[in-house]
């Protein structure tokens, strides 16, 4: 009897295992360094959240490969007056709960973001919107309080049902009208399921795997199918040796930088900020830590962007750095130390290695660095509220030149915007306002030239480089192409080898 029972249990377990294996054939497994903070498009600012939300949500418009606005939920729009926009919403589009997408949902989502009570971190980006009116079931009118040249590029904001758009933030739950729906969220990962399973991946699971070595080993063993970025270059030779893996690299729009607190007694002095920049040998850093793949940067936008302007190269000059620190009133003490600087970073091994290398370079000019590494959530929360002297991060997937307003304007101090260093310059504010309102691209380019020059002169951020896109696919994936802004939307159309 016991033997029969044991055999029965084994048969059940084997059958379950076969069913699980069969189910996994339709599951694309993606490794992420950190899971999204939220799937609510009203609150998404971190890169992981934006990446995953591409699968769950759709906006009125979307951006094409050249970062120009094109139709998505809206199939037609017009701009009869500087402060007036009309949009027609496509019929027949539904949310994942089956309810139709209407003008009321679009208006509710946009109105929620600009509602001061909701405290959306995206509110400042939509500050030009005065109100959104529903004209009919599939027609809305957006009234602006001031001209906004970048409005269209921002209208890729994910649209929520009106019932959710007016509700408080719920980071782990959402209803979207994108191609996938959220089916599970745990500490280890997020599972999405295709709403219309036609000719594409049926299910995608985003697994949180903090350690890059572990991510690569899981990929090698077939426990993951895909990883992108957050990979230390010293692992690339090992990855290339794995014949079952396909590695692709491409230039990106991701701008890596060092953030500085303008309100701090030490780094608030522009001479100190310039000295910190001059004391960095960026070529040595990118060669030693990143296989020389990054491209050195001087400003946020890449050289190919229409609003980018050439700037002088920030040199490596220890002598000039020492002189500036002396002028700023920070001589070396008897131990050769000028002051101690707190450098905040995440626990990501790549970020920690970068921080350690930068600290060693600053030590050469008499600056002692105390590195404080925090788990991603705690680190990001402190940076957003200005609790730092120095930190390193990256702006991911930058497409809109209004990023300069977002990170430089006095009105964009958190929580309104992302001017986390609390930079304030009335002249720059006036330029940013003019660039945001102008509708002539050549005129805006001239204004952005002045903004970028002043940003560099004041060393508001220490520029590092544009990170490369590094995508590694397992043998089950066919057809993925990495994109400059690092989005993962291409995974929706890959072919899974079963």
JODA-V74593 format. One record per backbone hydrogen bond with DSSP energy under -0.5 kcal/mol. NH is the residue of the N-H (numbers start at 1). CO is the residue of the C=O. E is the energy in kcal/mol with one decimal. If there is no record, write none. Layout:
((NH/CO/E) (NH/CO/E))
This chain:
((5/1/-2.4) (6/2/-2.5) (7/3/-2.5) (8/4/-2.1) (9/5/-2.3) (10/6/-2.5) (11/7/-2.4) (12/8/-2.2) (13/9/-2.5) (14/10/-2.7) (15/11/-2.6) (16/12/-2.5) (17/13/-2.5) (18/14/-2.5) (19/15/-2.5) (20/16/-2.6) (21/17/-2.7) (22/18/-2.7) (23/19/-2.4) (24/20/-2.6) (25/21/-0.9) (25/22/-0.6) (26/23/-1.4) (27/24/-1.5) (28/26/-0.6) (28/203/-3.0) (29/27/-0.6) (30/28/-0.6) (30/205/-3.0) (31/226/-2.7) (32/207/-3.2) (39/171/-2.1) (41/39/-0.7) (43/40/-2.1) (44/40/-0.7) (45/43/-0.5) (50/46/-2.0) (51/47/-2.6) (52/48/-2.2) (53/49/-2.4) (54/50/-1.0) (54/51/-0.5) (55/52/-1.7) (56/52/-0.7) (57/53/-2.4) (60/155/-0.8) (61/155/-2.4) (62/70/-2.2) (64/68/-2.5) (67/64/-2.2) (70/62/-2.7) (72/60/-1.4) (72/74/-0.9) (73/59/-2.2) (74/60/-2.5) (75/88/-2.0) (76/88/-1.0) (78/86/-2.0) (81/84/-0.8) (84/81/-1.9) (85/142/-1.9) (86/78/-2.4) (87/140/-2.4) (88/76/-2.8) (89/138/-2.6) (90/73/-3.4) (95/99/-3.2) (96/176/-2.2) (98/95/-2.2) (101/93/-2.9) (102/100/-0.6) (103/137/-3.1) (105/102/-0.6) (106/102/-1.6) (107/103/-2.6) (108/104/-2.2) (109/105/-2.2) (110/106/-2.3) (111/107/-2.7) (112/108/-1.8) (113/109/-1.8) (114/110/-1.5) (115/112/-0.9) (116/114/-0.5) (118/115/-1.0) (119/115/-0.9) (122/42/-0.7) (123/120/-1.6) (124/416/-1.0) (125/122/-0.8) (126/122/-0.9) (126/123/-1.1) (127/124/-1.4) (129/126/-1.8) (130/128/-0.5) (130/143/-2.9) (131/143/-1.6) (133/141/-2.9) (135/133/-0.7) (135/139/-2.3) (136/139/-1.7) (139/136/-1.2) (140/87/-2.4) (141/133/-2.4) (142/85/-2.7) (143/131/-2.7) (143/141/-0.6) (144/83/-2.3) (145/128/-3.1) (146/128/-0.7) (149/436/-4.0) (151/148/-1.3) (154/150/-0.9) (154/151/-1.1) (155/151/-0.9) (155/152/-0.7) (157/154/-1.2) (159/58/-2.5) (161/175/-0.5) (164/161/-1.2) (165/161/-2.8) (166/162/-1.4) (167/164/-1.8) (173/170/-1.3) (178/56/-2.5) (180/55/-2.3) (181/193/-2.2) (183/191/-2.7) (184/191/-1.4) (186/189/-2.8) (190/206/-2.2) (191/184/-2.5) (192/204/-3.3) (193/181/-2.4) (194/202/-3.7) (195/179/-2.9) (196/179/-0.6) (197/195/-0.5) (198/196/-2.2) (199/197/-0.5) (201/492/-0.9) (203/26/-1.9) (204/192/-2.3) (205/28/-2.9) (206/190/-3.1) (206/204/-0.5) (207/30/-3.4) (207/205/-0.7) (208/188/-2.7) (209/32/-3.2) (209/207/-0.8) (215/211/-2.0) (216/212/-2.4) (217/213/-2.5) (218/214/-2.6) (219/215/-1.9) (220/216/-2.7) (221/217/-2.4) (222/219/-0.9) (223/218/-2.6) (224/218/-1.4) (225/29/-3.1) (226/29/-1.4) (227/472/-2.1) (228/31/-0.6) (229/470/-3.1) (233/289/-0.8) (235/232/-2.4) (236/233/-1.6) (237/233/-0.6) (239/235/-2.4) (240/236/-2.7) (241/237/-1.2) (242/238/-0.7) (242/239/-1.2) (243/241/-1.0) (245/242/-2.1) (246/473/-2.6) (248/471/-2.9) (250/469/-1.7) (253/484/-2.5) (255/253/-0.6) (255/395/-2.4) (256/254/-0.7) (256/465/-3.2) (257/393/-2.5) (258/462/-2.2) (259/257/-0.5) (259/391/-2.7) (260/460/-0.6) (261/389/-1.8) (262/260/-0.9) (262/421/-2.5) (264/261/-1.6) (268/264/-1.2) (269/266/-1.6) (270/268/-0.6) (272/269/-0.8) (273/269/-1.9) (274/270/-2.5) (275/271/-1.9) (276/272/-2.5) (277/273/-1.8) (278/274/-2.6) (279/275/-1.7) (280/277/-1.4) (281/279/-0.6) (282/280/-1.2) (285/281/-2.1) (286/282/-2.7) (287/283/-1.8) (288/284/-2.6) (289/285/-2.6) (290/286/-1.3) (291/287/-0.5) (292/286/-2.6) (293/290/-2.6) (295/466/-1.6) (297/464/-1.5) (305/302/-1.8) (308/305/-1.6) (315/313/-0.8) (317/278/-2.2) (317/315/-0.7) (321/317/-1.9) (322/318/-2.4) (323/319/-2.0) (324/320/-2.2) (325/321/-2.0) (326/322/-2.0) (327/323/-2.4) (328/324/-1.8) (329/326/-1.5) (330/325/-2.1) (333/337/-1.8) (336/333/-2.1) (338/366/-4.0) (339/366/-0.9) (341/368/-3.1) (343/341/-0.6) (343/370/-2.8) (344/342/-0.6) (344/390/-3.0) (345/372/-2.3) (347/374/-1.0) (352/348/-2.4) (353/349/-2.3) (354/350/-2.2) (355/351/-2.6) (356/352/-2.4) (357/353/-2.2) (358/354/-2.5) (359/355/-2.5) (360/356/-1.8) (361/357/-1.6) (362/358/-2.4) (363/359/-1.8) (364/360/-0.7) (364/361/-0.7) (365/362/-1.2) (366/363/-1.8) (367/362/-2.0) (368/339/-2.1) (368/366/-0.6) (370/341/-3.2) (371/369/-0.7) (372/343/-3.0) (373/371/-0.5) (374/345/-2.2) (379/375/-2.8) (380/376/-3.0) (381/377/-1.9) (382/378/-1.8) (383/379/-2.1) (384/380/-2.3) (385/381/-1.4) (386/383/-1.4) (387/382/-2.8) (388/386/-1.6) (389/342/-0.5) (390/342/-1.4) (391/259/-1.7) (392/344/-0.9) (393/257/-1.7) (395/255/-2.7) (396/394/-0.7) (398/253/-0.7) (403/400/-2.0) (404/401/-1.9) (405/402/-0.5) (406/402/-1.9) (407/403/-1.7) (408/404/-1.4) (409/405/-1.7) (412/409/-1.7) (413/410/-1.1) (416/413/-1.5) (418/406/-1.7) (419/412/-2.6) (420/418/-2.2) (422/419/-1.6) (429/425/-2.6) (430/426/-2.1) (431/427/-1.9) (432/428/-2.8) (433/429/-2.4) (434/430/-2.1) (435/431/-2.6) (436/432/-2.1) (437/433/-1.4) (438/434/-1.9) (441/439/-0.7) (444/440/-2.3) (445/441/-2.4) (446/442/-1.6) (447/443/-1.8) (448/444/-2.8) (449/445/-1.6) (450/446/-1.4) (451/447/-2.0) (452/448/-2.6) (453/449/-2.0) (454/450/-2.4) (455/451/-2.5) (456/452/-1.9) (457/453/-2.5) (458/454/-2.6) (459/456/-0.7) (460/455/-1.8) (462/258/-2.3) (463/461/-0.8) (464/256/-2.2) (465/256/-0.8) (466/295/-2.9) (467/254/-2.1) (467/465/-0.6) (469/250/-3.2) (470/468/-0.6) (471/248/-2.9) (471/469/-0.5) (472/227/-3.0) (473/246/-2.8) (474/225/-3.0) (477/474/-1.4) (478/495/-1.4) (486/483/-1.9) (491/488/-2.2) (492/489/-1.8) (493/490/-1.2) (494/491/-0.7) (495/478/-2.7) (496/494/-0.5) (497/476/-3.0) (497/495/-0.6) (498/496/-0.6))
